[in-house]
Amino acid sequence: MTGATGTVGGHVARLLSAHHSVRLLGRSPHRLRARAPGADVVGADFGDRRSLQRGLDGARALFVVTADPSRPEHDANLFAAARTAGVEHVVKLSALAVTDGGADDLITTWQRENEERLRASGLSWTILRPRSFMSNTLSWADAIRAGDTVLTPQPASRNASVDPRDVAEVAALALTTPGHEQREYPLTGPEPISPAEQCEHLAQVLARPLRCVEISLERAYLMWALHYPGPIAKALVDSARRQGDGAKQQVDPAIDKLLGRPPRAYREWATDHAHRFR
């Protein structure tokens, strides 16, 4: 597994480590050990194909999460190392935006190209394409703990956002059971929901009033640029603009079909994570 220190990867590591032999790859072994006690941890650099080959030796399946659009060779190295190591199946975390015809921002283009690399690798694969994660609203936590106001662009725009735990369960299924080869799964929540509606759910769960205040895309860019490189911040603005145009509202039944239950709603996610906002 790669990406075990991330939102989805952490859930996948915990799900699988209870019943399977799991090996976590990354540059910070000490951080990885805390994610899945009992899992094997191997130091590896995505830029070093040899270290990846050593880390993948003997692995049957590989979960791929990469996070740097400026380093497309990371995915290329992982796929090449997986093929050399004899990995039987690769599950890749991508994004549903790759299917949006109007999405040509840096992040979406990078994921689209990564998918093409995987298809051309000769490996057996499954591609997971989630919409935005419900956990993205954790970016409001500091503001909510300090006051009653959430600042967001496009507060009335809707996104069929998905609980990362549902994505992780689909990943675990694709990694451990047959029948998912050469499949692409669009993963959404049960309904499109707006930031204003998410704020209302949080207010009810926390039992105190919250205000959702609109900011311009220009101000959102300046806020995001404090935490991300300029090209990434611009990609986030482009994504928010597409959401405002209604490009992210469609709900897909894939999670229901794969897991045999409906995807979790935002209210359930908010209830389970209320402590993060207190």
C-alpha positions as CSV (number, residue, x, y, z in Angstrom):
1,M,0.0,0.0,0.0
2,T,1.0,3.6,-0.7
3,G,-0.8,6.6,0.8
4,A,-1.4,5.0,4.2
5,T,-0.9,8.4,6.0
6,G,-3.7,9.9,3.9
7,T,-7.5,9.9,4.4
8,V,-8.5,6.9,2.2
9,G,-5.2,5.0,2.6
10,G,-5.4,5.1,6.4
11,H,-8.9,3.5,6.3
12,V,-7.8,0.9,3.8
13,A,-4.7,0.0,5.9
14,R,-6.9,-0.5,9.1
15,L,-9.5,-2.5,7.2
16,L,-7.0,-4.9,5.7
17,S,-4.5,-5.3,8.5
18,A,-7.0,-7.1,10.6
19,H,-7.3,-10.1,8.2
20,H,-4.5,-9.8,5.6
21,S,-0.7,-9.3,5.5
22,V,-0.2,-5.6,4.7
23,R,2.9,-3.8,3.7
24,L,3.0,0.0,3.9
25,L,5.4,1.9,1.6
26,G,6.6,5.4,2.2
27,R,9.4,7.8,3.0
28,S,8.4,8.1,6.7
29,P,8.2,4.6,8.3
30,H,7.6,6.0,11.8
31,R,4.4,7.8,10.6
32,L,3.2,4.7,8.8
33,R,3.6,2.4,11.8
34,A,1.0,4.4,13.7
35,R,-1.6,3.9,10.9
36,A,-1.9,0.1,11.1
37,P,-0.2,-1.5,14.0
38,G,1.1,-4.9,13.0
39,A,1.5,-4.1,9.4
40,D,4.9,-4.4,7.7
41,V,6.5,-1.0,7.0
42,V,9.1,-0.5,4.3
43,G,10.9,2.8,3.5
44,A,10.6,3.6,-0.2
45,D,10.8,6.7,-2.3
46,F,8.4,7.0,-5.2
47,G,11.2,8.7,-7.2
48,D,13.5,5.6,-6.8
49,R,12.2,2.7,-8.8
50,R,14.7,0.3,-7.2
51,S,13.5,1.0,-3.7
52,L,9.9,0.4,-4.9
53,Q,10.9,-2.9,-6.4
54,R,12.4,-4.0,-3.1
55,G,9.3,-2.9,-1.3
56,L,7.0,-4.7,-3.7
57,D,8.9,-8.0,-3.6
58,G,6.4,-10.8,-2.9
59,A,3.3,-8.6,-2.9
60,R,0.2,-9.9,-4.6
61,A,-1.8,-6.6,-4.9
62,L,-0.9,-2.9,-4.7
63,F,-3.0,0.1,-3.7
64,V,-1.7,3.2,-5.3
65,V,-2.2,6.7,-4.0
66,T,0.1,9.5,-5.2
67,A,-0.2,13.2,-4.3
68,D,2.1,15.4,-6.3
69,P,1.0,16.5,-9.8
70,S,4.4,17.9,-10.4
71,R,5.9,14.4,-10.2
72,P,4.1,12.2,-12.8
73,E,7.0,9.8,-12.7
74,H,5.8,8.6,-9.3
75,D,2.9,6.6,-10.8
76,A,5.1,5.5,-13.7
77,N,7.7,4.1,-11.2
78,L,5.1,2.4,-9.1
79,F,3.6,0.6,-12.1
80,A,6.9,-0.4,-13.5
81,A,8.1,-1.7,-10.2
82,A,4.8,-3.6,-9.7
83,R,5.2,-5.3,-13.1
84,T,8.8,-6.3,-12.3
85,A,7.9,-7.6,-8.9
86,G,5.1,-9.7,-10.3
87,V,2.2,-7.9,-8.6
88,E,-1.0,-9.5,-9.8
89,H,-3.4,-6.5,-9.4
90,V,-3.2,-2.8,-8.9
91,V,-6.0,-0.6,-7.4
92,K,-5.5,3.1,-8.3
93,L,-7.2,6.0,-6.5
94,S,-8.0,8.6,-9.2
95,A,-10.9,11.2,-9.3
96,L,-14.3,11.4,-10.9
97,A,-13.3,14.7,-12.5
98,V,-11.4,12.8,-15.2
99,T,-14.8,12.1,-16.8
100,D,-15.8,15.8,-16.8
101,G,-15.3,17.0,-20.3
102,G,-14.7,20.6,-19.1
103,A,-12.1,19.6,-16.5
104,D,-8.6,20.5,-17.8
105,D,-7.0,21.8,-14.6
106,L,-3.6,20.5,-13.4
107,I,-4.9,17.9,-10.9
108,T,-7.4,16.4,-13.2
109,T,-5.0,16.3,-16.2
110,W,-2.4,14.6,-14.0
111,Q,-4.9,11.9,-12.8
112,R,-6.2,11.4,-16.4
113,E,-2.6,10.8,-17.5
114,N,-1.9,8.5,-14.6
115,E,-4.9,6.4,-15.6
116,E,-3.5,6.1,-19.1
117,R,-0.2,5.0,-17.7
118,L,-1.9,2.2,-15.7
119,R,-3.9,1.0,-18.7
120,A,-0.7,0.9,-20.8
121,S,1.3,-0.9,-18.1
122,G,0.2,-4.5,-18.9
123,L,-1.0,-4.9,-15.3
124,S,-4.4,-6.0,-14.1
125,W,-6.1,-2.9,-12.6
126,T,-9.1,-1.3,-10.9
127,I,-9.5,2.5,-11.0
128,L,-11.5,4.2,-8.2
129,R,-12.9,7.6,-9.1
130,P,-14.4,9.3,-6.1
131,R,-16.1,12.7,-6.0
132,S,-14.9,15.1,-3.4
133,F,-14.5,13.6,0.1
134,M,-16.9,14.6,2.8
135,S,-13.8,14.9,5.0
136,N,-12.8,18.0,3.0
137,T,-15.0,19.9,5.4
138,L,-12.5,19.3,8.2
139,S,-10.8,22.4,6.7
140,W,-13.5,24.3,8.5
141,A,-12.6,22.8,11.9
142,D,-10.4,25.6,13.1
143,A,-12.9,28.2,12.2
144,I,-15.8,26.3,13.9
145,R,-13.8,25.7,17.0
146,A,-12.9,29.4,17.2
147,G,-16.3,30.9,16.2
148,D,-19.5,30.4,14.3
149,T,-18.6,31.3,10.7
150,V,-17.5,29.1,7.8
151,L,-16.1,30.9,4.7
152,T,-16.5,29.1,1.4
153,P,-16.9,29.9,-2.3
154,Q,-20.0,28.8,-4.1
155,P,-22.0,27.9,-0.9
156,A,-25.1,26.9,-2.8
157,S,-23.4,24.7,-5.4
158,R,-23.9,20.9,-4.9
159,N,-21.4,18.1,-5.0
160,A,-22.2,14.3,-4.7
161,S,-19.4,14.1,-2.1
162,V,-18.5,10.7,-0.7
163,D,-17.5,9.4,2.7
164,P,-13.8,8.3,2.5
165,R,-14.7,5.2,4.5
166,D,-16.9,4.0,1.6
167,V,-14.1,4.5,-0.9
168,A,-11.8,2.5,1.4
169,E,-14.3,-0.4,1.6
170,V,-14.5,-0.5,-2.2
171,A,-10.6,-0.4,-2.4
172,A,-10.4,-3.3,0.1
173,L,-12.9,-5.3,-1.9
174,A,-11.0,-4.7,-5.2
175,L,-7.7,-5.6,-3.6
176,T,-8.8,-8.9,-2.0
177,T,-11.6,-10.4,-4.3
178,P,-11.7,-11.3,-8.0
179,G,-14.0,-9.8,-10.6
180,H,-12.8,-6.2,-10.5
181,E,-10.1,-6.4,-13.2
182,Q,-10.1,-3.6,-15.8
183,R,-13.0,-1.8,-14.1
184,E,-13.5,1.8,-13.4
185,Y,-15.8,2.7,-10.5
186,P,-17.4,6.1,-10.0
187,L,-17.9,6.6,-6.3
188,T,-20.3,9.2,-5.0
189,G,-22.4,9.8,-1.9
190,P,-26.2,9.2,-1.9
191,E,-27.1,12.8,-2.9
192,P,-25.6,16.0,-4.1
193,I,-25.1,18.4,-1.2
194,S,-23.9,22.0,-0.9
195,P,-21.5,23.6,1.5
196,A,-24.4,25.5,3.0
197,E,-26.3,22.3,3.6
198,Q,-23.2,20.6,5.1
199,C,-22.8,23.6,7.4
200,E,-26.5,23.1,8.5
201,H,-25.9,19.5,9.3
202,L,-22.8,20.4,11.4
203,A,-24.7,23.0,13.2
204,Q,-27.4,20.5,14.1
205,V,-24.9,17.8,15.2
206,L,-22.9,20.3,17.3
207,A,-26.1,21.8,18.7
208,R,-25.1,25.4,18.0
209,P,-25.7,27.9,15.2
210,L,-23.2,28.2,12.4
211,R,-23.1,30.7,9.5
212,C,-22.0,29.8,6.0
213,V,-20.6,33.0,4.3
214,E,-19.8,33.2,0.7
215,I,-16.4,34.4,-0.5
216,S,-15.2,35.1,-4.0
217,L,-13.2,32.7,-6.0
218,E,-10.4,35.3,-6.0
219,R,-10.4,35.3,-2.2
220,A,-10.6,31.5,-2.1
221,Y,-7.5,31.3,-4.3
222,L,-5.6,33.6,-1.9
223,M,-6.6,31.4,1.0
224,W,-5.6,28.1,-0.7
225,A,-2.4,29.6,-1.9
226,L,-1.3,30.0,1.7
227,H,-1.2,26.2,1.9
228,Y,-0.6,24.9,-1.6
229,P,1.6,25.9,-4.6
230,G,0.0,28.4,-6.9
231,P,-0.8,25.8,-9.7
232,I,-2.6,23.6,-7.1
233,A,-4.5,26.6,-5.7
234,K,-5.6,27.5,-9.3
235,A,-6.7,23.9,-9.9
236,L,-8.9,24.1,-6.8
237,V,-10.4,27.3,-8.0
238,D,-11.2,25.7,-11.4
239,S,-12.8,22.8,-9.6
240,A,-14.9,25.1,-7.5
241,R,-16.0,26.9,-10.6
242,R,-17.1,23.7,-12.3
243,Q,-19.0,22.8,-9.1
244,G,-20.8,26.1,-9.3
245,D,-21.7,25.3,-12.9
246,G,-23.4,22.1,-11.7
247,A,-20.8,19.6,-13.0
248,K,-20.5,17.5,-9.8
249,Q,-24.1,16.7,-8.9
250,Q,-24.6,13.4,-10.5
251,V,-25.1,10.4,-8.2
252,D,-23.8,7.0,-9.2
253,P,-25.1,3.6,-7.8
254,A,-21.7,1.9,-7.8
255,I,-21.2,1.9,-4.0
256,D,-24.6,0.4,-3.4
257,K,-24.0,-2.3,-6.0
258,L,-20.4,-3.1,-4.8
259,L,-21.0,-3.0,-1.0
260,G,-24.6,-4.1,-0.9
261,R,-25.7,-1.0,1.0
262,P,-26.3,2.7,0.3
263,P,-23.3,5.0,0.6
264,R,-23.1,7.0,3.9
265,A,-24.8,10.4,3.9
266,Y,-23.0,13.5,5.1
267,R,-25.1,13.7,8.3
268,E,-23.6,10.3,9.3
269,W,-20.1,11.4,8.5
270,A,-20.7,14.7,10.5
271,T,-22.0,12.8,13.5
272,D,-19.1,10.4,13.5
273,H,-16.6,13.2,13.3
274,A,-18.2,15.8,15.5
275,H,-15.4,15.6,18.0
276,R,-13.1,17.0,15.3
277,F,-15.1,20.3,15.3
278,R,-15.4,20.7,19.1
